[in-house]
Amino acid sequence: MRIGLVALASVLVWFRVWEPVSAISLIGVVGLLIGGWPILKEAFENVIARRMTMELSMTIAIAAAAAIGEFFTALVITLFVLVAEVLEGLTVGRGRKAIRDLLEFLPDEVSIRRAGAIRSVAAQELAVGDVVLVAPGGRLPVDGVVLSGHSFVDESRITGESMPVEKTAGAPVFAGSINQSGALEIAAERIGRDTSYGKIIEAVERAEQSRAPVQRLADRLAGYLVYFALGAAVLTFLITRDIYSTISVIIVAGACGIAAGTPLAILGAIGRSARLGAIVKGGVHLETLGQVDTVVLDKTGTLTFGRPEVQHVVPVPGITREELLDAAAAAELRSEHPLGKAIVAHAQRQNRPAVEPTRFDYTPGRGISTQVGEATVLVGNRAWMVDHGIDVPSTFEQDSEAGSEALVARDGHFLGAIEIADTVRPEAQRAVEALHRMGIRVVLLTGDARRVADAVGKALGIQDIEAQLLPEDKLARIQALVGGKHKIAMVGDGVNDAPALAQADVGIAMGSGTDVAQESADVVLLGNDLERFVKTLAVARRTRGIIWQNFVGTIGVDALGIALAAFGFLDPLLAAAIHVVSELIFILNSARLLPAPEKTKTAAAPESKSAAV
């Protein structure tokens, strides 16, 4: 309404519709009072707070134009400023909506079963222990355990798992997930801000409220530009005595592209990162992430799955793979050793039935001796074979590079070897390749054996590898890298990674990692996909680039505009147009970082009592 009234007043003044007083335009004065009030109010508040902003310079320009009788010019300047503020507000509002969408995703009303009856209650009335009913297409409001029902649930917002996860009785579920197929009854264990989704929301909210150092730099630079514009205006008037040129100098200089564009870029990047599955805990961490030149990776749980798996089954001539696997699986059936469990699990996946051993003897550090039917089966290392007089062919003399080797013998005859190792995550190789393309140095630090670390590094194309490190050794390596004037990002998932994560310039914790690691980290990845980190790193770099584009562009436009205005090439109207257009260009440049509106993956069913039934 204010914009409409100012536009109408501008038209009336231009056509001189009603001018009862020759010395002053009454319509112009009324239009300026109505339209200029919010600008004047903000300028006054900034003066009280000792902040030099563009509202103050625009107020001075509007007052100066009105003082020399240029009411049409003053009204048009006011109109430009009001329109620019509305557009700026809409753009920033879109950025805040990206954050607000997280808050509004959980249902407001929930169906629960109490005292044998089903009823709908507000989400705020939920209590731990309530039985919550979720219909197909509904959103889960709590963390809990499935009591009954069968369904597939989209947990991508929480765990980062892209595929729907099957849920049956006894399975854990998380708030913020989407129930895709069947109805579920869930026992609520955590509600509200205590849920996994609630913790994500809190982290994003804290990040939104934080201020990155580049934002403080933007505020200072905006103030300097205003001082410079006012100084240039005074100098212009002293030299030219041309009030129009002087006013044009004040009007053309604009720092809103910096002052508003910088926080918008940070806000958009945090929202986009959250959409990608990375929770950045503050603008300062996002800014630092954009400067990272070295990424340090832990191995177990970060580059690998963190569980041993059978890689190769290598029998001697005359023995089939199935025969070797059956003998080893039967021998290891009672074993609690991780390698033994890996052999049994592999046999089960191959649908090979394991015979229960009648005798089981375990010698730590050596191997096992079992009685399977009428046969004596040995599984262990080379020393275990030597102890029992088993002749191991020369072709089996080398240990597996990437992991451990379980040698198998039956009734005094060597059957072959089973190679077991931690499996490299398929996305890890793509992530490391992407980091190399970005010109980032990749370092692998692990507590594992040198040969295992070298094998993983070779598979991923990592040259800088340090192995057999204790937690304090990892911390010392990170301190040395940070002290070497590098910007270091550390990615890990375990308790032993927490000190190094805290010491790095930016600590990144895998979503499946320990609570200690996640608390120590500056960025938490949802799930275990290292590519999410690479994409977030790219967003941080892009954010930094856009902010500096705005800085350089604003300074360039202001310098050129002030020079043209000082020499009389810009009148106040053209100066105002340049000011507003350049400001909006830089704000829209920042708006490119805002995440696109999210498309609903499934049609949400009504979260009502009848739907749950």
N, C-alpha and C positions, 0 to 999 in steps of 0.2 A: 504493500500500500504506500509506503514511504517512497519507494522508487517511482511508482506511478504518479504521485503528487509532484515530485521533483521534475519528472519528465513533462507533465502538464504545465508546470510553472515555467519551464524552459521555453515551451512553444508559445505561451502567452507573452513572455518577455520579448521573444524574438520578433513577434508580430505586433508588439506594443499595443496589446488589446485594451489594457486599462492602465493609464499612467497619469493619475490625478496630480502627482507631484513631479515636477520636471527634474529636480535635483536627485531624486531617489526613486527606485522602482519598488513599490509596496509589495507587489506580487513576488518580486525577486527576493525581498527581505523575508517574506513569509516562507517561501520555498526553501531558502537557506536555513532558516530556523528549524523547519521540520526535517529537512534532509540532512543537515549538517550536525544536528544534535548528537547522534551516536558517535560521529567522528570526533567532535569536540570533547565529548565525555571521555572517550578512550584516550585522547591526547592528554587531557588533564590528569587522568589516573596515571599515565605513564610519566608525566612530569613529577607528580607526587612521589612516585616510586624511583625517580631519577633514572628513568630509561628513555633514551632517545630513539623514537620510532617514526615510521613514515606517517602515522596519523598526525603527529605534531607538524611535520613539514607540510602535509596537505592542508591542515587547518590554517597555517600561516599563508599558504598560497591562496586559499579560498577567501580569507579575510582581506588579503592584499588586492585581489581582483575586485572584490566588492567595494573596497575603499576608493578605487579609481573609477567606479561606476560601471565596471564590466560585469554586470550581474548575470548576463547570459553565460559568459565564460565561467563564472563562479558556480553557476547551477550545473553546467555540463561537467565540470570537474567533480562536483559532488555526486552527480549521477554516475560517472565512471567509477568512482571509489565505492559507492554503494553496490553497484552491479558486481564489481570485482570481489568485494567481500562476500557477497552471496555465493558466487561461483566457487570462491575459495572454501567457504563453509561446506558447500555440497561435496567438494572433492575430499576435504578432510573428513567429512561425515561418512563418506564411503569407506575411508580407511578405518575409521572406528567401528563401522558396521562389520568389517571383516573380523575384528576382535569380538564384537558383541554376538556374532553368530555362534561363537563357541559357547557363550553363556546361555543362549536361547535354545540350544540343541536338545537339552534334556526336557522331557515332558513336564508340563505344569500339573497335570492330573494323572493319578496312578490308580490302577485297580488292584485291590488287595483282598486277601481272605482273612477275616477275623471272626472268631467265635463261630466258625462254620458257615458264615455268610460272605458273599462277595459284595464289595462296595467300592465306590470311587472316593479318593481323598486327595487333597492337595499334596504336591510333592514335599512341601515343608512339614507335613504331618507324619511322614514316614518315620518308623522307628526300627532300630536294629532288631532283627528277629522276625519282622513282618514277612508274610508270604506274599510276594508280588506276582501278579499275573501279567504276562506280556503277550499280546496277540501278534499274529504274523504281520510284518511290516512295522511293528512298533519299536520304540526306542527304549533301551534298558535304562532305568533310572538309578540302579544301585549296583554295587559290587556284591557278589554273593555266589551261591552254589545252586545248581539246578536240582530241584526236588523231584520234578516229573516233567515229562514231555520230551520231544525230539525235534531238533531244528538245526538249521545252519545259520550262523551269526557272523555278520560283518564286523570285525574288530579292528579295521584299518586305522580308525582314529586313535586307538589306544595302543595297540601292540605293533602297528605297522604291517601286520600280515595282510597281504593283498587279496588272498583267497578266503572265502567264507569258511568258518571253522565249525565242525559238527559238534553239537552239544546234546548230551544225554544226561540222565540222572547222575549226580555226583560231579559234573564238570563245572569248573569255575567260569564265571561270566563277569563282565566289566561294564560299568555305567558308560553311556556314550556309544555302545555298540548298537547295531540294528539287527533285529530279529527278522530273518528273511522268509522262513517257511512255516514251521509248526508253532503251536502255542507252547509257552514255557511257564512253569511255576518255579519261582526263585526265592530262596531264603536270603533275606537281606543281611549282609555282614558289615558293610560300610555304606554310609549314606552321605549325601551332600558334599561338603568340601573334603571329606575324608576318603572319597572314592578316588580311583586312579584318574578319572576324568576331572574331578574337582581339583586335584593337584596340578593337572595340566593347565586348567583355567587360571589358578592362582599364579603360576609361573608366568603366563602370558600377561596377566594384569600387572604384575610387578614390572615386567619388561616394558610395557606401554608407559608406565609412570616414570620410568628411569630416564635420565638425560645423558646422552653420549657426549663426550668432549667436543665432537664436531658441532653439536647443537649450541654449546656455549660459544664456540668460535663464530658460528653463524650470527648469534645475537650481538656479539661484539662488532663483527664486521658490518651488520646492519646499522648499528649506532654510528660507526665511523663514516659510513656513506652519507648519513643524514647530516653529520657535522660538516663533511666535505661539501655537500650540496648547499648548505646555508652559507658556508664561507665563500664558495664560488659565487653565490647570489650577491652577497655584500660586495665582493670585488667587482662583479659585473656592473652593479649600480654605481660604484665609485668611478669606474672607468667610462661607462657609456651613458649614464644618467637615464637609461631607458628602462622604465618600470615594467614594460611588457617582457623584455628580455630577461629581466631579473626574476619575474614571476615564473617565466618558462623554465629557468634554471632550477628553481625550487621544485616545480611540478615534475619535470622529466626524470629526476633521479628517483629510482625505486629499489628498495631492498627487500620488499616483501617476498620476492622470488627466493631469497635466501632464508629470511626469517620464518616463512611459512613452509617453503619447499623442503627444508632440511628435516624438521620433525615429521613431515608427511612421508618423506622417503624412508626414515627409520621405522615409522609405524607400518608402512606398507611392507617393508622387508620382513619385519617380525611376523606380520600376518601371513605373508607368503611362505615363510619358513615353517610356520605352524601347519600350514596346509600341506607342505612337503613332508611333514613328519619329524620336524626338528624344533624343539622348544628352546628358544634363545632367552636366557634369563635377564637380559638387559641390553639397552642400546649400546652401552660401552663395549660389551662382548661382541656385538655385531660389527661395530667399527673396527675392533682389533682383529676380528676374523677376516675382514677385508684386506688386512695388511700382512696376513700370514704368508711366510715364504718357506716354512719347513713343517711338515706333518710327521709326527712320531706315532707309530702304531704298535699296540700290543699284539701278540699273536693269538693266544688262546681265547676264543670267544669273540674276537674282533675280526681277525682274518680267517680263522677256522671255526668249526662248530663247537669245539671244546669237548668233543667226545670221540674216543677211538673207534674206528671202523675198519673192517677187513678191506684191504686194498687189492691183494693178490693171493690166490691159492696156487702154490707151485709144487706139484707132485714130482716124484722121481719117475723115470721111465718104467712102465709096467703097472703103475698105480694111477687110477683116475682121480680127477679133482673131487668127485663126489665121495669116493672112498676115503680120501685124505680128510675132507671136511667132516664126514660122519664120525671118523675116529676121534678127531680133535673136539668136536662138539660134545660127544658122549663123555669124554674125559673131563671136559670143563663144565659139565652140567651143574655140579655142586659148587663150583668155584665162585668166590666173591671178588676175584681180581678183575679190574676193568678190562684187561685184555681177554680174559676168559669169557667175560660177559659179552664182549664184542664178537667173539667166535660163535657163541651160542645164538646170539641175535642174528648173525649173518646166516647161519644154518636155518633158522626159523623162517627168515625171509625167502630162502631158497626152497622152502617146504620140505626140508630134510628132517625126518623124525630122529630125535636123539635118544639113544638107549641109556637107561639109568645105570650108572656104574655100581657095582657091588662093593667096591673098596675105593677109598679116596685118601691119598696122603699128599700133603703139601709141604714143600721145603722152601722157606722164604729166600728170595734171591736166586733160586735155581729153577724150580718147576714142580710138576705134580706127577705122581705115579698112581694109576688107577687100574682097577680090574673091571673090564667091560666084557661080560659074558665069560668066555674061556680065555680071552686074550688080556695081556698086560700092555697098557697104553701109557706112554710117556709123552708129556708136553712140557717144553721148557726151553732154556737157552742152551748155548753150545756147551757150557761147562756141565750142565745136567746130562747131556748126551755122553760126554766123555766119562762122567762118573759111572755111567751104566754100560760103558764099553760099546757104545753105538758108533759105528763108522759113518761119518758125515761126508758125502762126496765133496770134492774140491769146488764144484760149481756152487755150493751153498756156503762157501767160507766167508763171504762178505755179508755183513749186516745190512739191513735195509737202510737206505739213506734217509728216508723221510719219517721213519718210525721204528717200531719194534718188530722182531721176527720170532715167531713161535715155531720151534722145530718139533716134529711129531715122529714117534717111533712106536712100532707094535711088535711085541714078541721078539725084541732084539733087532728088528729090521727098520731101517730109516724109511719113512714114507714121504717126507717132503717138508715144506715150510709154508707158513701162513704169515703174510706181511700185514701188519696192523699199524694204522697211523691216524692221526687227527685229519679230518677232511677239510680242505680249503673251500671256503665259501665261494660259490660261482660268481657272486656279484663283487667280491673283493678284487678280482683281477680287473674287471671293468673300472672299478673305482680307482685303483692304482694307476691304470693307464690314463684315466681322465686327469688325475693329479699331475702326472708327468707332462701331459699336453698343456696344462696351465702353467708349466714352468716351476712347479713346486717340488722341492727336495723331499723324498720320502725315506724315513728311517724306521727300521724294525728293531724294537727292544723287547727281549723275551727272557724269561727264566728257564726256557727249555734248553736242551743240549744243542751244541753247535751244529751237528750234522742235521738235526731236525730243522733248526732255524734256517740253515743254508738251503735246505731243500724247499722250504716254503718261500723263502726269498727268491730263489731261482724260478719257481713256478709263477710268481707274481711280477718278476722283473724288478725286484728291489735290490739295490747294490749295497746300501749302508745297513749292515746287520750287526747287532751285538747280542750275544747269547749268554746264558747261565748268569743272569743278573738277579740279585736279590732286590726287594723293594727299595732299600736304601741306595742300591746301585743305580736303579732307574731314576730315582730322585736326583742323584748326583749328575747323571747324564743330562737330565732336563735342565738343571741349574747351569751346567756348562754351556749348553746351547743357548739358553736365555742370556747368559753373560756374554756370549759372542755376538750380541747385537742382532740376533735373528728374532723374528716373530714366530713363536712356536705354538702349534696346536697339537695337543696330545689326545689320542683316542684310546680308550680302554674300557674294561667292564668289571674288573675284579677289585676286591679289597686291597690287594697289593698294588693296584694302580692309583688308589686315592691320593697318596702323597704327591705323585708325579702330576696327576690331573690338577691338583691345587697349585702346584708350582709353575705350570705352563702358562703362557700368556692367555691361551684359551684351552680349557679342559672340556673334552667331549666324551660323554658317557653313553654306552650302548644301552638301549631301553631294557634289555634283558639282564643288565648287570646288577650288581648289588646296590642296596640303598646307600651304602657309604660312598660308593663311586658316583652315584647320581647326585648326592648332596654336595660332593666336592667339585662337581663339574659346572661349567658355565653354559653348556649346551647339552641337552638330553635328546638322543635320537629315540624315536618310537620304534621299537623292534630292533633288528640286528642288521639292517641293510646299510652298508657303508656308503652306497651311492647316495643315500639321503644326505649324508654329510657333505659329499662333493657338490651336490646341487645347492645346499645351503651356503657352502663356501663361495660358489659362483654368484649366488644372490647377494652375499655380503660384498663381493668385489664390484658387482654391478651397482650396488647402492652407493658405494664410495665414489665410483666413477660419475654417477648421476649428480651427486652432491657437488663434486668439484666442477662439473659442467655448469651447474647453476651458479657457483661462485664466480668462475671466470666469465661466464656470459653476462651476469649482472654487472660486474665491474666494467666490462667492455661496453655494454649498452649505456650505462650511466656516464662513463667518461666521454663517449662520443656524443651522447645527447646533451650533456652540459656544455661541451664545446660548441655544438651547433646552436644551442639556445643562447649562449653568451654572445655569439657573433650575429644574432638576429635572424637565423635561418628557421627557427621554430617559434610559432606563436603559442599562447597558452593552451589552445584547444589541441593542436597537434602534439604538444608536449604531453598533455594528459592522455591522449590516445596511445602514444609510445609507451608511457609509464604503465598503463593498464594492460596493454597487449603483451608487453615483455614480461610483466609479472605473471600473467596467466600462462604464458608459454613455459616459464620455469616451474610453475606449480604443476602444470599438466605433465611436464617432464618427470617430476617426482611421482606423479600419479601412475606412471607406467609400472611402478613396482607393486601397486595394489593387486592382490589376488583377484582373479575373475570370480564372479558369482558362482558358487558351487552348485552343480546339478545334483538333484536328488537321485540316488542310486536305485532306491526302491520306492514304490508308492506307499506312503505311510498310512497305515490303517488307523481309524479313529481309536484313540486311547481311552476308550470308555468301558463301562461295566459290561454293556451288551457285547462289545467287540471281543472282550476277554473271554466271555462265556462262549 
